[in-house]
Amino acid sequence: MLRLSMQIEVRRIRQAAVLLAYVLLLAIVCKPLSGQAQPATKSPSLGTNCPFPEVSEVLQGRQFATKFEREVFFLRRVRESYPAHWSPLLGVNITVNDYVQAPAKLLRFVQALGVATAGTDDRVASTYLAAITSDPIFYANTTAYRPEILRAAASALIEIVPSGRRALADSFNEQHYRIDPESLAEIAEVIGKSGVSDSRLAAALVATAFTFTATNGGFYPRCTEQAVRNLLRLPESAPVTAAHLNAKEVLHDPGRFQAVVDGLAAARAVVLATSLVSLEHEVAARLSSLTNSPGLYRDELHNLHVRIRQTVSQFQPGHGKLGDHAMENSK
């Protein structure tokens, strides 16, 4: 009996040592480049019944040119060879606590995770990354706002096809728009820069630009402008945008469409110049009919008319250096 008790104790010590080595590796893997002091190490328990393999087994004795290369290899190996530990691993590293108190650590982990899971359609990784872009406890945290982590999570999700892109598109909803439109504008910028062809992501930007409303029925100008600008950086987006440049929508909410036109100008959407010219005639006609009806609506309509004329003028040949069309990806 004594011998059996000793064997059990030895086994427990050995497993604890392996898990401790694993946690220490994570601390190295996620250590900020600045070398700042880190908070207390997380519990080595990963929520599984089987012990985590020894670190040397995971790394296979390989040498790496950079720490980041080692981090990516480590994550890929865990995902591919130790799937039981994959979800717990992500769960102990993508936390609100790190978002607030150790942002450099979380940013490095998200960046490595993005590279490790690119092209894998990993739904587990998509779920954890999407928490950053879709859960208010992250994007609307009242203690800390980390746009760099938000952008990194969005970039990683774009590379996880199709589940990551689907999860990122789902981050765009009216609740998010009302809680924190600035974070949606950040994500829109990442999507635009990617230049990917994805109907869900395009639809998410369309809804943000033309449909979502604030709690008072209004809109957020910068978020609207950014949604339009970045929508027009995606392939085949001009026809989708043109569909909303109609008299019914524009005359119903001229204030919102001022921001829309600003987005068109920022995107240098020359391909939509004809649509803007048609709108100019519609807006001018409505203004003429309201000559004896001053008020806020007429003022907004007047401001929209001025913006349309200015933008159409910018799109004329010889007025600045314009891109060939709105679907050209900006760098």
C-alpha angles and dihedrals in degrees: 000000000000091000091050091050090051092050091051092049092049090051091051092050092048093050091047090051092051092050092046091052088050093052091047089053089053089051089054093042093053099035112133115247089236090067093229120165115274130224120253115301115262121249111282090229111108096186097255130115095226121071121250113255120254114278092238088057092052094047093042091217092289126154121225132206093218139016090242091056089053091049093052093047091049092053093046091051093050092048095048103035105026105035093161089068097043101088095041089049092055091043095057093046104042101062138142088235091062091042088060104030106024107027095154090056093048092045092054092048093049092049092050091045090053092055093042094053101036111135094005102105087224106180094189092056090043091055095051095043092046090057087070093052099038110030115084090214085073109028095036098034109154093210100051139007115205110183091169090061091044090053093046092051091048092049091050092049092052089059094051101082126231105343095048094051091046091052091047092050089051088058087072108082137129093258091057090045091054096043100046120353091173092068090051088052089053092051091046089056091054091050092048093050091050091060090204123164104233125141094206094053091045091050090050091055091045091054091048092050100043112014117031116091136194119247090267092052093258131111141236110250099204093046090048093049092047092048091053095043094051094040087060091055090066124087118268092004099126096078090049090052093044090057089068095047093088131126095247095058097036097049091045093059112015092164093061093046091056086067090044091055090047087056091051090051092048090050091047088229097186090159088069096051092105091054090051092051090054090049091050090060092048093049093045091052092051091047090053091053090053097051091118095037108076118181146108095297092053090046091053090047091051091050090050091051091053092049093049092050092048093049094047088050091052089053093057116108113270095022101116126312110301130188119249091252143339094264094068110114115241118222 
